[in-house]
Every structure is written in structure tokens, then in C-alpha cells.
């Protein structure tokens, strides 16, 4: 056997290489169609927390994280930006309202993707559930501001800078994934006894026919501090 023939790849090697290239091509096709890789996903939530009053009146808090006292009579300043260090998120906050059909607006899909605060609900730091929404991704612009929201873990810090120069600090209690047709409306928007925060984005599988994701990823957090910038 000559040196040249000794180095020639075997049939098995060529087959393995062809399979590997086919896998790479398939992944490349998915990335080309969807704009980026799949976002981190928490396990799908099967229990309906909205049916449990205790889930609304006594939301879980992170061990060792005291719940900050809130003056219910105080005027709470509007939020201006949000930061989530654990997933490298910093974003100015847009103001979101209601669409004509009564659904909550979402931020526009733009290259400079930003999160938005639902301004008809409580401001972050006020008693009740403040709601901030952001996109997971788009085919045109790639990963969105909340692409990694599903990777958050209990205890992760979320800070919301406010118009008066203070910062509302929240600790994540849990992250859930729900089908959009089983959205936990009461758990997200229902009254709470203390200051809460909900961060919402899309998740689950992408429905190419509907051009939208099938699920929502929701991070639930509790106020633990209010401090100067």
C-alpha cells in the first residue's frame, strides 16, 4: 500500500462526512428561515395557577430575599429602563397600551429591539403586577431583547430604573411556559397583595402557518428593594 492510498478516506468516512454535512445544512436552513437558534425554554407548565387564589394573594418569594415595603398611597414614578444582568439585558422601556381588540400591545419589531411597559397596569414598585413585554426574536433581525428570558432562574435580579432617579429591584420567583390559548391571565394581571413584576415573551414551537410562536414564557418576580441609582 502506498502512502497516498493509506491516506485516502474509506467509504465509511465519506458516508459519515456526508451525514454530518447534511445535519449542518439542515441547521443552517433552520437558522436562515427563523433568523437565529432556538431560545432557552423552561418546561411547559401544566398546572393552572390562575385557579388557585393562594397563587395570587401570596406569591412565592425567594428564600433570604425580604419583600420591600411599599407605601400604597405614594405616587409611584414611571419606569424608564429595565436591566437583567443574568441574561445580559438592558433596555429602555417603551409605553404600551391596548390594541383595538382589547389585547395588550407589543413593542414594534425593529433592529434596535426594546422592551415595553404596559402603562394601564401598575408601575414597577407599586402594589400589583407590573407587566413588561419584549420579543424573543424575529426572522429579519434575529434574537430579541428577551431571547434568553427562559434561562432565568429563581433569585435572578431584575432592576427597573424610574423617572425619579430610583431603582426598583425585583427577585425572580419562577419562570413558566404556557400555551397562548391557555394564557394564565389572572396569574399575570390579577391583583396581588404586594409589588410584583411579570416579564413576558414568546416561546415554544413556531407555527409557520400562523407566523407566531405557540407559547408564552413568563417570569414572575417580587419587589425586594428600592434604592437610588
Buried (B, 14 or more C-beta within 10 A) or exposed (E): EEEEEEEEEEEEEEEEEEEEEEEEEEEEEBEEEBBBEBBBBBEEBEEEBBEEEEBBEEBEBBEEBEBBEBEEEEEBBEBBBBBBEBBEBEBEBBEBEEEEEEEBBBBEEEEEBBBBBBBEBBBBBBBBBBBBBBBBBBEEBBBBBBBBBBBBEBEBBBBBBBEEEBBBBBBBBBBBBBBBEBBBEBBBBBEBEBBBBBBBBBBBEBEEEEEEBBBBBBBBBBBBBBEEE
